[in-house]
Structures are given as C-alpha cells and as structure tokens.
Amino acid sequence: MSEHTAQLAHRDGRWTLYVVLMGVPVSQWPEHDFGPVGVPTLAERSRVLTGLGFVFMGGAEWAWTEYGMWPDDDTSPVRLLATVQVCSRDGGLS
C-alpha cells in the first residue's frame, strides 16, 4: 500500500486540497478547489479525498503549519498549510 501526503492550502482566498504523488507531474496530482469559503470541515475534506480515490491512513490526523509568504520576513502575510497521510482506496498508486 503506497502512502501519500494530502495537503490543504489557502492561497488568494481559496482552499485547495491535493494529493502529492511522487514521480508524477504536479499538473497531474488529484486536486479539488473548495473555492472562496471558510476552512473546509473534516467531513468535507474526507468526502473530497474519497472522491479523489484516497482514504486516511490508520490514526492519521491533520497537521497545520503556518509560513510566511516571503521567507525570512517576519512582517510577511501568513499562509496556512494542512497535511495528512493517505493511501489509495484500492491500495494502488492512484
């Protein structure tokens, strides 16, 4: 069973969830744009991941990171990124 990282990113007022597939061009990563809404709920994120063909790894929890838009500038606007470990529903690479 292949493990992947799903990420939820907020940029330009929109939330996007995508699954990082190593060795696959970024343009081909499965993704979903939630649009300009509040932070998607756990249930919404789970439904989207299932629709993209992935499920949470056992015991996986979302981890949040904040980082500055401009590295090494503590006055930079903050961006948020959430990650969680997932695997393909069918055990393949997806």
C-alpha positions in Angstrom: 0.0 0.0 0.0 1.5 3.3 -1.1 1.4 6.2 1.4 0.9 9.8 0.1 0.6 13.2 1.6 -2.6 15.1 1.1 -2.3 18.9 1.5 -4.9 21.6 2.1 -3.6 25.0 1.1 -5.1 28.5 1.3 -4.0 31.0 -1.3 -5.7 34.0 -2.9 -8.8 33.5 -0.7 -9.4 29.9 -1.9 -8.8 26.5 -0.3 -7.4 23.7 -2.4 -6.9 20.1 -1.4 -4.5 18.0 -3.4 -2.6 14.7 -3.1 1.2 14.7 -3.7 2.2 11.8 -6.0 6.0 11.4 -6.2 7.3 10.9 -9.7 4.1 12.4 -11.2 4.0 15.9 -12.7 2.3 18.4 -10.4 -0.3 19.2 -13.1 -1.5 15.6 -12.8 -1.9 15.5 -9.0 -5.5 14.8 -8.0 -7.0 18.1 -6.6 -10.2 19.8 -5.5 -10.8 23.5 -5.3 -13.2 24.4 -2.5 -13.4 28.0 -3.7 -13.7 31.1 -1.5 -15.2 29.5 1.6 -14.2 29.2 5.3 -11.9 26.4 6.3 -13.4 23.1 4.9 -14.6 20.8 7.7 -13.1 17.5 8.4 -16.1 15.8 6.8 -15.8 17.9 3.7 -12.1 17.1 3.3 -12.8 13.4 3.9 -15.5 13.3 1.3 -13.3 15.1 -1.3 -10.4 12.7 -0.6 -12.7 9.7 -1.0 -13.9 11.2 -4.3 -10.3 11.6 -5.4 -9.8 7.9 -4.6 -7.9 8.1 -1.3 -8.6 7.3 2.4 -6.8 8.3 5.6 -4.0 6.1 6.9 -4.8 4.5 10.2 -4.5 7.1 13.0 -3.7 9.9 10.6 -4.5 13.4 11.8 -4.3 16.8 10.0 -1.2 18.8 11.0 -1.3 22.6 10.4 1.8 24.7 9.5 2.0 28.4 9.0 4.6 30.0 6.9 5.4 33.5 5.6 4.6 34.4 2.1 8.1 36.0 1.9 10.8 33.8 3.6 12.9 35.5 6.3 10.5 38.4 6.6 8.5 38.3 9.9 6.1 41.0 8.6 5.1 38.8 5.7 1.5 37.7 5.4 1.0 34.2 6.9 -0.1 31.3 4.8 -1.6 28.1 6.2 -1.0 24.5 5.0 -2.5 21.3 6.5 -1.2 17.9 5.7 -2.4 14.3 6.4 -1.2 10.9 5.3 -3.5 9.0 2.9 -3.4 5.9 0.7 -5.3 4.8 -2.4 -8.7 3.3 -1.6 -7.7 0.3 -3.8 -4.1 0.1 -2.5 -2.5 1.2 -5.7 -0.8 4.5 -6.5 -3.9 6.2 -7.8 
